[in-house]
Amino acid sequence: MGDLGRLLKESWSLVEEHQDKVAGYFYARLFLSYPDLRDLFPVHMDVQRSRLLNAIVTAVQSIDDADKFTDYLRALGRDHRKFHVEPEHYEVVGGALIEAMRVHAGEQWSVEYDEAWAEAYAKIASVMLQGAETDTNPPFWYAEVVAHERRATDVSVFTVLPMQPFEFRAGQYVSIECPRIQPRLWRPYSIANAPRRDNTLEFHVRAVGAGWVSSALVRRLEVGDMIRLAAPMGTMNLDRRSTRDTVFVAGGTGLAPVKSLLEELTRYNRTRWVHVFFGARNREDLYDLAELNRLAARYPWLSVVTACSDDPTYPGEQGNISDVVARYGPWSEHDFFVSGSGPMVKATLKTLAELQVPSIRVKYDSFTDL
Ligand SMILES: NC(=O)C1=CN([C@@H]2O[C@H](COP(=O)(O)OP(=O)(O)OC[C@H]3O[C@@H](n4cnc5c(N)ncnc54)[C@H](O)[C@@H]3O)[C@@H](O)[C@H]2O)C=CC1
């Protein structure tokens, strides 16, 4: 770890325990110095409270890998155009963050820490700004909900039609906001189809715990609603030059990007064997199985294995999908795509490492919806 990385980690450990207070101070400082900024945030800050702070801290802490994150940060800058973020906002946010940490760190805080955070933050902000400034697309797209279907108690699949052309690559995700239901609350979801001639986009959403946006999208979204979409992000794309057979491992609605990549494969694949491992808690949550089976019946190169982790009488595989994949194989020559909750992705990456799958052949995008 470089010196800068060490200083950042060291200083964050001084305030880590008081994250809530740091977040409270940070937003108060932000809105005090820039009352206009309040309009960019949702009315109720409860859910939002730790999001921005966590995102910045994670990005800053990864500064040693900044080169690796350049594409991500540029895309994040483009994505942030949906908030109408101006260059001066970046400065205010950085200043408020450092002040909030300094105030809560106690006597051990030093000028060195101030400088380290300022340097790392400036680097990240400049890459994000570059991404935003070179983007010629609209800051967001309006899209009309044209279909909405409840597939399980907590899972819905819905389709939208963007009002202007919306370009993306199979496997990417976008932030979504529904102004009628929850203005200014944006959450990322994967697009569950490859680009289509009719421009429609499909999303799979599960209403989880305190996930306000997800619950609203599952329970309250209606055909005819207008939602807003931000710029597409993510690098979980197919490499058309690869001739390797491919394995997709999906947990729950993490199936969405897998469906998108499968749809792309149906357009050109003739030679690669493709295996889908789809895990859910119970059989009802295997919400898209009928469609997967239909694809497998039509394309001889595709096979599907399903598993339930909390349904002992399910006749298919039992257990977490990260373990189920290890019962098949050998996999050391395959390309892998992993999609699901953070813990599911982590567990699957561990299994694959144990199975000697080189990490370079494993693609995943990890994002969590709260
Ligand atoms: N909706 C979308 O477009 C996308 C969603 N995701 C993420 O996928 C997740 C889906 O959540 P749910 O449907 O509620 O899935 P879930 O929590 O019900 O889990 C589904 C399956 O994933 C596996 N799994 C879960 N936790 C695991 C762990 N700790 N270790 C090993 N395996 C585990 C198990 O096989 C389980 O049956 C969410 O976290 C969401 O953020 C990811 C990509 C796209």
The ligand as an ORCA input file, in Angstrom:
! r2SCAN-3c Opt
* xyz 0 1
  N     -32.326     -6.414     -9.675
  C     -31.220     -6.355    -10.392
  O     -31.204     -5.853    -11.507
  C     -29.931     -6.905     -9.840
  C     -29.857     -7.281     -8.534
  N     -28.662     -7.696     -8.014
  C     -28.568     -8.033     -6.605
  O     -29.010     -9.362     -6.487
  C     -29.496     -9.554     -5.183
  C     -30.749    -10.367     -5.328
  O     -31.373    -10.487     -4.098
  P     -32.459    -11.599     -3.819
  O     -33.287    -11.843     -5.025
  O     -33.133    -11.140     -2.571
  O     -31.560    -12.867     -3.554
  P     -31.558    -13.769     -2.252
  O     -30.946    -13.064     -1.098
  O     -32.928    -14.336     -2.092
  O     -30.543    -14.906     -2.671
  C     -30.775    -15.733     -3.800
  C     -29.788    -16.840     -3.795
  O     -28.447    -16.315     -3.832
  C     -27.581    -17.154     -3.084
  N     -27.034    -16.445     -1.934
  C     -27.611    -15.449     -1.225
  N     -26.810    -15.082     -0.202
  C     -25.718    -15.875     -0.266
  C     -24.515    -15.970      0.514
  N     -24.294    -15.201      1.575
  N     -23.612    -16.902      0.143
  C     -23.809    -17.689     -0.917
  N     -24.905    -17.616     -1.700
  C     -25.851    -16.737     -1.371
  C     -28.415    -18.335     -2.623
  O     -28.315    -19.349     -3.581
  C     -29.807    -17.737     -2.574
  O     -30.825    -18.702     -2.682
  C     -29.681     -8.187     -4.543
  O     -28.681     -7.990     -3.587
  C     -29.464     -7.227     -5.690
  O     -28.806     -6.051     -5.301
  C     -27.542     -7.834     -8.774
  C     -27.569     -7.505    -10.099
  C     -28.764     -7.016    -10.730
*
